[in-house]
Amino acid sequence: MRSLLLHHVVAGKVVVDPDGMRALARDNLTRLQAQRAPAAAAPLDEWARLLDGPLLDLLEVLTSRSEHAQRLRQYSPFAGALTDTEREAALAASRVERSAGDGPQPAPRATLPVAGPEVQVRIDLPLDVQSTSERGWPWAFVDEAPDPAVVVPGAHLVAGDDSEPVLVRVVEVDADGRAHVEVLGRLRSRTSTS
């Protein structure tokens, strides 16, 4: 759970600064590959492919609960990507999650700082996070997205609006054209007073 929550925060930072975060991971990967044990060869090679591949594939591995993604995260090249504050927030969410028992739990919410006020976040899916479906998921109409083709189940998108952007995972798209999403974290500037 700890690794998953930490990597959700990393995923938020990758969405906001894909080039910078990929550069950091590539530098770390170069060091890891130089000192790798034979067992680490395949996972490190896969990280290299992910860092050079489509952004959504990278985000999937960072946030997936699959066994494959869990194994890859054991060799994560994103060391140093999180500030102490970001790391502690994710670890605190992990402690709350563990102490809550085995029943169904809502997804952890994190505030994901952005590198500065000059960073412009592109909204992939306009969304009112307060508007929820009968199942409790926030939702939006797919045809309101600038590129409706990217709004597919499993996709990680920036949703909301310019004043309240959030990182989401599309849970499903129903027959009425509504995308139901899971909010993974809120994006905001470090200099924000809210």
ZAVORO-770982 format. One record per residue: x, y, z of N, C-alpha, C in turn. Coordinates in steps of 0.02 Angstrom, whole numbers, padded with zeros to 5 digits, always signed. Layout:
N
XYZXYZXYZ/...
//
This chain:
194
+00041-00060+00000+00000+00000+00000+00043+00063+00000/+00098+00063+00040+00141+00122+00043+00169+00140-00025/+00197+00091-00059+00227+00103-00124+00174+00128-00174/+00115+00100-00171+00062+00121-00217+00044+00194-00205/+00034+00213-00142+00016+00282-00128+00072+00331-00146/+00134+00312-00131+00190+00354-00150+00192+00364-00226/+00180+00310-00262+00183+00315-00335+00123+00350-00365/+00066+00353-00330+00010+00395-00352+00031+00468-00351/+00067+00488-00299+00091+00557-00295+00142+00570-00350/+00187+00522-00361+00235+00529-00416+00197+00536-00483/+00144+00497-00493+00105+00501-00555+00077+00571-00565/+00053+00602-00512+00028+00670-00517+00082+00718-00541/+00142+00709-00515+00197+00753-00535+00218+00738-00608/+00212+00675-00629+00228+00658-00698+00178+00691-00746/+00115+00694-00726+00064+00726-00768+00080+00800-00777/+00101+00832-00723+00114+00904-00725+00180+00921-00761/+00231+00879-00750+00298+00893-00779+00327+00828-00808/+00298+00803-00863+00321+00739-00889+00394+00739-00910/+00418+00792-00941+00488+00794-00964+00536+00795-00905/+00522+00837-00856+00566+00842-00797+00568+00779-00756/+00510+00748-00746+00507+00687-00707+00539+00629-00744/+00529+00626-00809+00561+00573-00848+00637+00581-00847/+00661+00643-00850+00734+00656-00848+00763+00633-00781/+00729+00649-00727+00752+00627-00661+00754+00550-00657/+00701+00518-00682+00698+00445-00680+00752+00414-00725/+00765+00444-00783+00817+00418-00827+00886+00422-00795/+00900+00478-00760+00964+00485-00725+00971+00431-00671/+00917+00421-00633+00919+00368-00581+00926+00299-00613/+00892+00289-00668+00894+00224-00702+00965+00209-00727/+01000+00259-00752+01069+00249-00775+01112+00224-00717/+01105+00254-00658+01143+00232-00599+01123+00162-00578/+01058+00148-00579+01035+00081-00559+01060+00028-00607/+01060+00043-00672+01082-00006-00721+01157-00020-00715/+01195+00030-00694+01268+00021-00687+01284-00026-00630/+01241-00029-00579+01255-00071-00521+01205-00128-00513/+01168-00144-00566+01113-00191-00560+01136-00263-00548/+01095-00296-00509+01102-00368-00499+01067-00403-00557/+01085-00465-00572+01052-00500-00628+00976-00500-00622/+00949-00506-00561+00876-00508-00553+00843-00442-00571/+00881-00387-00570+00853-00321-00585+00854-00304-00659/+00888-00343-00700+00897-00327-00771+00831-00316-00807/+00786-00364-00803+00723-00360-00840+00679-00301-00816/+00670-00292-00750+00629-00235-00728+00660-00167-00748/+00725-00161-00743+00756-00097-00762+00751-00084-00837/+00756-00137-00877+00747-00130-00949+00675-00109-00965/+00628-00136-00927+00558-00117-00939+00546-00044-00919/+00576-00022-00864+00570+00049-00846+00598+00093-00901/+00654+00073-00932+00683+00112-00987+00633+00119-01044/+00599+00064-01061+00549+00065-01114+00490+00110-01094/+00468+00105-01032+00412+00146-01008+00429+00220-01010/+00489+00238-00990+00509+00308-00989+00513+00338-01059/+00526+00296-01109+00529+00319-01178+00464+00309-01216/+00415+00278-01184+00352+00262-01217+00297+00311-01201/+00235+00292-01216+00177+00335-01205+00168+00351-01130/+00149+00413-01116+00140+00436-01048+00088+00393-01011/+00034+00375-01044-00019+00337-01010+00005+00268-00988/+00051+00238-01026+00079+00173-01005+00120+00181-00941/+00159+00235-00938+00198+00248-00877+00152+00260-00818/+00100+00300-00827+00053+00314-00773+00018+00251-00749/+00002+00206-00796-00030+00143-00778+00013+00103-00730/+00078+00097-00745+00123+00058-00702+00131+00093-00634/+00133+00159-00634+00142+00195-00571+00082+00187-00525/+00022+00177-00552-00038+00177-00510-00077+00111-00509/-00056+00062-00547-00093-00001-00551-00082-00045-00489/-00133-00083-00472-00127-00132-00417-00107-00201-00442/-00095-00208-00506-00078-00274-00534-00012-00299-00505/-00004-00365-00504+00059-00395-00479+00118-00371-00520/+00109-00367-00585+00163-00344-00629+00187-00274-00610/+00140-00227-00601+00157-00159-00582+00190-00157-00513/+00164-00197-00467+00194-00200-00400+00267-00223-00403/+00280-00273-00444+00350-00297-00452+00394-00243-00482/+00369-00208-00532+00408-00155-00564+00423-00099-00515/+00374-00080-00474+00385-00025-00427+00439-00041-00375/+00455-00105-00366+00510-00123-00320+00576-00099-00348/+00580-00084-00412+00641-00060-00445+00630+00011-00472/+00587+00049-00441+00567+00115-00465+00626+00162-00473/+00630+00196-00530+00683+00245-00541+00663+00316-00518/+00610+00322-00479+00586+00388-00460+00609+00410-00390/+00665+00383-00367+00693+00405-00303+00710+00479-00308/+00692+00516-00256+00706+00587-00255+00653+00629-00290/+00601+00598-00316+00549+00635-00352+00503+00673-00305/+00496+00648-00243+00450+00679-00196+00487+00721-00144/+00457+00776-00125+00483+00815-00069+00468+00777-00004/+00499+00797+00050+00484+00766+00115+00410+00774+00132/+00382+00832+00117+00311+00845+00133+00266+00799+00093/+00280+00790+00029+00240+00746-00014+00245+00674+00010/+00305+00654+00026+00316+00585+00049+00279+00573+00115/+00284+00619+00161+00251+00610+00226+00175+00609+00218/+00148+00650+00173+00075+00650+00162+00052+00582+00136/+00090+00553+00089+00071+00487+00062+00078+00433+00115/+00131+00437+00155+00141+00387+00209+00086+00393+00262/+00066+00455+00277+00011+00465+00325-00053+00434+00298/-00067+00443+00234-00126+00412+00203-00122+00337+00207/-00062+00309+00199-00052+00237+00204-00068+00212+00275/-00045+00250+00325-00059+00230+00395-00134+00232+00409/-00168+00283+00384-00241+00288+00395-00276+00230+00360/-00254+00214+00300-00284+00159+00262-00275+00093+00299/-00215+00080+00326-00202+00017+00362-00243+00013+00426/-00251+00069+00460-00287+00067+00524-00362+00063+00516/-00387+00075+00456-00459+00075+00444-00489+00006+00439/-00449-00047+00436-00475-00115+00432-00479-00139+00361/-00513-00195+00353-00516-00228+00288-00576-00211+00246/-00622-00171+00274-00682-00154+00235-00666-00109+00176/-00715-00099+00132-00703-00055+00075-00685+00015+00098/-00635+00043+00067-00611+00109+00086-00612+00154+00025/-00628+00218+00035-00623+00264-00021-00550+00272-00041/-00538+00289-00103-00470+00299-00126-00438+00357-00088/-00374+00352-00071-00341+00406-00036-00339+00468-00080/-00345+00526-00049-00341+00589-00085-00276+00623-00064/-00242+00650-00111-00180+00685-00097-00181+00752-00132/-00149+00802-00102-00139+00865-00137-00070+00861-00168/-00067+00869-00232-00005+00860-00269+00023+00928-00288/+00076+00951-00256+00103+01017-00272+00129+01020-00343/+00123+01077-00373+00148+01090-00440+00211+01132-00432/+00258+01126-00479+00323+01158-00474+00320+01233-00464/+00270+01266-00485+00266+01339-00477+00204+01366-00511/+00188+01430-00497+00127+01458-00525+00129+01464-00601/+00188+01461-00631+00192+01469-00704+00172+01406-00741/+00164+01350-00706+00146+01287-00739+00072+01290-00760/+00060+01278-00823-00008+01276-00849-00030+01204-00854/-00086+01187-00825-00112+01120-00827-00167+01118-00880/-00162+01071-00926-00213+01062-00977-00267+01016-00951/-00328+01037-00952-00385+00997-00928-00407+00950-00984/-00402+00885-00970-00424+00834-01019-00499+00822-01016/-00529+00833-00957-00600+00818-00948-00630+00869-00900/-00670+00917-00926-00704+00964-00880-00748+00924-00832/-00743+00940-00767-00776+00899-00716-00792+00941-00655/-00851+00932-00628-00869+00959-00563-00861+00901-00514/-00808+00903-00472-00794+00846-00428-00848+00834-00377/-00892+00884-00366-00947+00876-00318-01006+00838-00348/-01008+00833-00414-01063+00800-00448-01048+00725-00452/-01085+00684-00415-01071+00613-00413-01131+00572-00439/-01114+00513-00464-01166+00468-00490-01198+00431-00433/-01247+00390-00450-01281+00349-00399-01233+00300-00365/-01176+00286-00397-01125+00242-00367-01073+00280-00328/-01079+00347-00326-01033+00387-00286-00971+00412-00323/-00967+00400-00389-00910+00423-00428-00924+00491-00457/-00876+00537-00456-00885+00598-00496-00891+00579-00570/-00927+00619-00609-00937+00601-00678-00940+00665-00721/-00929+00654-00786-00934+00708-00835-00953+00678-00902/-00980+00719-00946-00997+00695-01013-00933+00692-01055/-00922+00635-01086-00863+00624-01128-00859+00675-01184/-00916+00692-01214-00914+00737-01272-00894+00809-01253/-00888+00825-01189-00864+00891-01167-00788+00894-01163/-00755+00837-01170-00682+00835-01168-00653+00865-01232/-00596+00901-01228-00564+00927-01289-00548+00871-01339/-00529+00812-01313-00515+00754-01356-00551+00694-01326/-00614+00683-01344-00653+00628-01315-00620+00560-01323/-00577+00551-01372-00546+00486-01385-00501+00463-01328/-00477+00510-01286-00432+00490-01231-00471+00469-01169/-00537+00482-01168-00578+00466-01109-00602+00394-01116/-00560+00347-01093-00575+00276-01097-00562+00244-01029/-00595+00189-01013-00582+00157-00948-00508+00143-00938/-00484+00160-00878-00414+00149-00860-00369+00208-00874/-00393+00256-00915-00352+00315-00931-00342+00359-00870/-00282+00388-00864-00267+00437-00812-00268+00505-00845/-00309+00551-00820-00320+00616-00850-00316+00671-00798/-00306+00732-00822-00314+00791-00780-00385+00815-00793/-00424+00819-00739-00494+00838-00745-00508+00898-00700/-00571+00919-00699-00591+00975-00657-00593+01038-00700/-00567+01093-00671-00563+01156-00708-00498+01191-00689/-00485+01249-00719-00422+01284-00707-00412+01302-00633/-00466+01314-00597-00458+01333-00526-00452+01272-00480/-00474+01213-00503-00470+01153-00461-00455+01092-00503/-00394+01087-00531-00377+01028-00570-00364+00968-00525/-00383+00909-00549-00373+00847-00512-00347+00793-00560/-00309+00747-00532-00287+00688-00570-00340+00634-00559/-00365+00605-00613-00417+00554-00608-00398+00492-00648/-00431+00437-00631-00429+00376-00671-00500+00363-00694/-00509+00351-00758-00576+00337-00784-00595+00266-00764/-00650+00260-00726-00673+00195-00703-00715+00161-00757/-00762+00199-00786-00803+00171-00839-00834+00227-00879/-00855+00210-00939-00894+00256-00980-00959+00220-00995/-01016+00250-00973-01080+00216-00980-01112+00230-01048/-01167+00197-01061-01202+00203-01125-01228+00273-01139/-01237+00313-01086-01262+00382-01093-01205+00431-01108/-01144+00405-01115-01087+00449-01130-01058+00484-01069/-01073+00457-01010-01045+00486-00949-00982+00447-00929/-00929+00483-00915-00867+00452-00889-00869+00457-00814/-00865+00400-00781-00863+00397-00707-00789+00391-00688/-00766+00433-00642-00695+00436-00627-00681+00428-00552/-00620+00406-00537-00595+00404-00469-00544+00461-00463/-00554+00504-00414-00507+00559-00404-00447+00532-00366/-00387+00538-00396-00325+00513-00366-00289+00566-00326/-00298+00628-00344-00265+00682-00308-00281+00750-00337/-00275+00800-00296-00286+00869-00317-00220+00900-00336/-00221+00939-00389-00160+00973-00412-00166+01046-00391/-00114+01072-00361-00114+01143-00343-00042+01168-00341/-00034+01232-00343+00032+01263-00340+00056+01264-00269/+00122+01256-00258+00151+01263-00192+00140+01332-00164/+00133+01381-00208+00125+01450-00184+00052+01468-00172/+00007+01420-00184-00063+01432-00174-00078+01441-00100/-00124+01486-00083-00141+01497-00013-00201+01456+00008/-00232+01421-00038-00291+01380-00020-00272+01312+00005/
//
